[in-house]
Amino acid sequence: MNDEELYKLLERTGALLTGHFKLSSGLHSDKYVQCAKLLQYPEMAEQVGVELAKRYENTICNGRTIDKIPNVIASPAIGGIVIGQEVAKALSSGQTTCSGRTTNIRHIFVEKDSDGKPTLRRGFSIAQDETFAVVEDVITTGKSTLEVIDLLTELGGKAVAILSIIDRTNCRGHTSCRGHTSSDGNPEFDIPFISLTKLDFNTYEPDKCPLCAQNIPIEKPGSRRRSPVFSALHFSESR
């Protein structure tokens, strides 16, 4: 799957939105990617998950910084759950791997407690020195990604990679991104970052937003608000 093919999938499913949006990072944008509209179709979710798993395993098999497939795939709830499950399934099946590995890989997700603090619930856990990769739908500021990494590392896990369908960061070169968050608010990861495509959309600070200046109504399609159905879950545009 190349960039054009993925873009067509996003367009066909109505996942690419144009307007005036407030991202969960607090930034404003004239574009928004709602990957849930693509992932609502199981066959498309599987297709994207297999492709992301292939990109990840190609990095491993080519000997580029990642030494092995992790024991666990971890995602922030809710945005990363579907794609995280699909990536874990693809990696476990052996259909994408150059090494032929078929060992089951667990998929867990991180929620928020009543105080908004990231936590593991539902009996999920991670063992000391157990390796994990974080899988997201879209990464913009990396806030949700870093919350997952910090929590699981604190619990004894070892982060080995970050994967997302779409990279909306201003970080170039993927695996050259280092650290946590730079002075301009963009994520700088100290582990490999692999995505299916890079989308460069305009983002604005609220007080410098030209859409606000034009009095264009703003929408909040993202996901860090409390769901009435999943009271302990916070949506994650990862952003």
C-alpha positions as CSV (number, residue, x, y, z in Angstrom):
1,M,0.0,0.0,0.0
2,N,1.5,3.3,-1.1
3,D,0.6,6.8,0.0
4,E,-1.9,7.3,-2.8
5,E,-3.7,4.1,-2.1
6,L,-4.1,5.0,1.6
7,Y,-5.2,8.5,0.7
8,K,-7.9,7.1,-1.5
9,L,-9.1,4.8,1.3
10,L,-9.3,7.8,3.6
11,E,-11.2,9.8,1.0
12,R,-13.6,6.9,0.1
13,T,-14.6,6.4,3.7
14,G,-15.0,10.1,4.5
15,A,-12.1,10.1,7.0
16,L,-10.6,13.3,5.6
17,L,-12.5,16.3,6.8
18,T,-12.2,20.0,5.9
19,G,-13.4,22.8,8.1
20,H,-12.3,24.4,11.4
21,F,-11.3,21.9,14.0
22,K,-10.0,22.0,17.6
23,L,-7.6,19.1,18.1
24,S,-7.3,17.4,21.4
25,S,-3.8,19.0,21.6
26,G,-5.6,22.4,21.8
27,L,-4.3,23.5,18.4
28,H,-6.7,24.5,15.6
29,S,-6.6,23.1,12.1
30,D,-8.4,23.4,8.8
31,K,-8.1,19.6,8.2
32,Y,-8.9,16.6,10.4
33,V,-8.4,12.9,9.9
34,Q,-11.0,10.7,11.6
35,C,-9.5,7.3,11.1
36,A,-12.4,5.7,12.9
37,K,-14.4,6.2,9.7
38,L,-12.0,4.0,7.9
39,L,-11.5,1.5,10.7
40,Q,-15.3,0.9,11.0
41,Y,-14.9,-1.4,8.0
42,P,-13.3,-4.6,9.2
43,E,-11.7,-5.6,5.9
44,M,-10.1,-2.1,5.6
45,A,-8.9,-2.2,9.2
46,E,-7.3,-5.6,8.5
47,Q,-5.7,-4.3,5.3
48,V,-4.2,-1.3,7.1
49,G,-3.1,-3.3,10.1
50,V,-1.3,-5.9,7.9
51,E,0.5,-3.1,6.0
52,L,1.6,-1.4,9.1
53,A,2.9,-4.7,10.5
54,K,4.8,-5.2,7.3
55,R,6.5,-1.8,7.5
56,Y,7.5,-2.6,11.1
57,E,8.8,-6.1,10.3
58,N,10.7,-4.8,7.2
59,T,12.5,-2.5,9.6
60,I,13.4,-5.4,11.8
61,C,14.5,-7.7,9.0
62,N,16.6,-5.0,7.4
63,G,18.4,-4.6,10.8
64,R,17.4,-1.0,11.2
65,T,17.5,-0.2,15.0
66,I,14.7,-2.6,16.0
67,D,16.0,-5.9,17.2
68,K,12.8,-8.0,17.6
69,I,9.0,-8.1,17.5
70,P,7.6,-7.1,20.9
71,N,5.7,-9.2,23.3
72,V,2.9,-6.6,23.6
73,I,1.2,-4.0,21.4
74,A,-0.2,-1.2,23.5
75,S,-2.6,1.6,22.4
76,P,-4.3,4.6,24.0
77,A,-8.0,4.2,24.3
78,I,-10.1,4.7,22.2
79,G,-8.5,5.8,19.0
80,G,-5.7,3.2,18.9
81,I,-7.7,0.2,20.0
82,V,-8.9,-1.1,16.6
83,I,-5.6,-0.6,14.7
84,G,-3.6,-1.9,17.7
85,Q,-5.6,-5.1,17.6
86,E,-5.1,-5.5,13.9
87,V,-1.4,-5.0,14.1
88,A,-1.1,-7.5,16.9
89,K,-3.1,-10.0,14.9
90,A,-1.0,-9.5,11.8
91,L,2.3,-9.8,13.7
92,S,1.1,-12.9,15.5
93,S,-0.2,-14.7,12.3
94,G,3.3,-14.8,10.7
95,Q,1.7,-13.7,7.4
96,T,3.8,-10.6,7.2
97,T,7.1,-11.6,8.8
98,C,10.4,-12.4,7.3
99,S,11.2,-14.5,10.3
100,G,8.1,-16.7,10.2
101,R,7.2,-15.9,13.9
102,T,3.7,-17.1,14.9
103,T,3.8,-16.5,18.6
104,N,0.8,-14.8,20.0
105,I,1.3,-11.1,20.8
106,R,-1.0,-9.5,23.4
107,H,-2.8,-6.3,22.7
108,I,-3.6,-4.0,25.7
109,F,-4.9,-0.5,25.9
110,V,-4.3,2.4,28.3
111,E,-7.3,4.3,29.8
112,K,-7.7,7.2,32.1
113,D,-8.8,7.0,35.7
114,S,-11.3,9.4,37.3
115,D,-8.6,12.0,37.7
116,G,-7.6,11.8,34.0
117,K,-4.4,9.9,34.8
118,P,-3.3,7.1,32.4
119,T,-3.8,3.6,33.9
120,L,-4.2,-0.1,33.0
121,R,-7.5,-1.6,33.9
122,R,-9.5,-4.8,32.9
123,G,-6.8,-7.1,34.2
124,F,-4.1,-5.8,31.8
125,S,-0.5,-5.8,33.0
126,I,3.0,-5.8,31.7
127,A,5.9,-7.8,33.1
128,Q,9.3,-6.6,34.1
129,D,11.5,-6.0,30.9
130,E,8.6,-7.1,28.7
131,T,8.9,-5.3,25.3
132,F,6.1,-3.3,23.8
133,A,5.3,-1.2,20.8
134,V,2.8,1.6,20.9
135,V,0.3,1.6,18.0
136,E,-1.9,4.7,17.2
137,D,-4.2,5.8,14.5
138,V,-2.9,9.4,14.1
139,I,0.0,11.1,15.9
140,T,0.2,14.9,16.0
141,T,1.7,16.1,19.3
142,G,2.5,12.6,20.6
143,K,0.8,13.3,24.0
144,S,-1.1,10.0,24.1
145,T,1.8,8.1,22.8
146,L,4.1,9.4,25.5
147,E,1.5,8.8,28.2
148,V,1.4,5.1,27.2
149,I,5.2,4.8,27.1
150,D,5.7,6.6,30.4
151,L,3.1,4.4,32.2
152,L,4.3,1.1,30.8
153,T,7.9,1.9,31.4
154,E,7.2,2.9,35.0
155,L,5.5,-0.6,35.3
156,G,8.7,-2.3,34.1
157,G,8.1,-2.6,30.3
158,K,10.5,-1.6,27.6
159,A,9.3,0.4,24.6
160,V,10.9,-0.6,21.3
161,A,8.9,1.2,18.6
162,I,6.0,3.6,17.8
163,L,3.6,2.8,14.9
164,S,0.8,4.9,13.4
165,I,-1.4,4.9,10.4
166,I,-0.8,8.6,9.9
167,D,2.0,10.9,11.0
168,R,0.8,14.5,11.5
169,T,3.9,15.6,13.4
170,N,6.4,18.1,12.1
171,C,9.1,15.6,12.8
172,R,11.0,14.5,9.7
173,G,12.8,11.3,9.1
174,H,10.8,9.2,11.5
175,T,13.6,7.2,13.3
176,S,15.7,10.4,13.7
177,C,13.1,11.9,16.0
178,R,14.6,11.8,19.5
179,G,13.7,12.8,23.0
180,H,10.2,13.7,24.2
181,T,8.7,17.0,23.2
182,S,10.7,19.8,21.5
183,S,10.3,23.5,22.3
184,D,7.9,24.0,19.4
185,G,5.6,21.3,20.8
186,N,6.4,18.6,18.3
187,P,7.2,15.1,19.6
188,E,10.8,13.9,19.4
189,F,10.8,10.1,20.1
190,D,13.9,8.2,21.3
191,I,12.7,5.0,19.6
192,P,11.8,4.2,16.0
193,F,8.7,5.8,14.7
194,I,7.0,4.1,11.7
195,S,3.9,5.3,9.9
196,L,2.1,4.5,6.6
197,T,2.0,8.1,5.5
198,K,2.9,11.6,6.4
199,L,0.2,14.3,6.2
200,D,1.2,17.9,6.5
201,F,-1.8,19.9,7.5
202,N,-1.9,23.5,8.8
203,T,-2.1,23.8,12.6
204,Y,-2.6,27.1,14.5
205,E,-2.3,28.3,18.1
206,P,-5.8,29.4,19.1
207,D,-4.8,33.1,19.4
208,K,-3.2,33.0,16.0
209,C,-5.8,31.0,14.1
210,P,-7.0,32.7,10.8
211,L,-10.2,30.6,10.9
212,C,-11.1,32.1,14.3
213,A,-10.4,35.5,12.8
214,Q,-12.9,34.8,10.1
215,N,-15.4,33.7,12.8
216,I,-15.7,30.2,11.2
217,P,-17.5,27.9,13.7
218,I,-15.2,25.4,15.3
219,E,-15.8,21.7,15.7
220,K,-14.3,19.4,18.3
221,P,-14.3,16.0,16.5
222,G,-11.4,14.5,18.5
223,S,-11.4,12.4,21.4
224,R,-10.0,13.4,24.7
225,R,-13.4,13.9,26.2
226,R,-15.2,11.5,28.5
227,S,-17.6,9.1,26.7
228,P,-20.9,8.5,28.4
229,V,-20.7,4.8,27.3
230,F,-17.1,4.2,28.3
231,S,-17.0,6.3,31.4
232,A,-13.4,5.4,32.2
233,L,-12.1,5.7,28.7
234,H,-10.8,8.8,27.0
235,F,-10.8,9.0,23.3
236,S,-7.4,9.6,21.8
237,E,-6.7,11.3,18.6
238,S,-3.2,11.0,20.1
239,R,-2.7,14.3,19.5
